[in-house]
């Protein structure tokens, strides 16, 4: 394998690892935020967008 091909392969591999890490981080953070929202809603805190508009 030439030096150029090795460099390109390594660059793609590092990019794939970084992107996989970011996707994993986003999914873990999403779970945490959902748990926080569920805890707030269980405590009685409601979202402003949930208020019914009365006319």
Secondary structure as UniProt FT lines:
FT   HELIX           3..42
FT   TURN            43..44
FT   HELIX           48..50
//
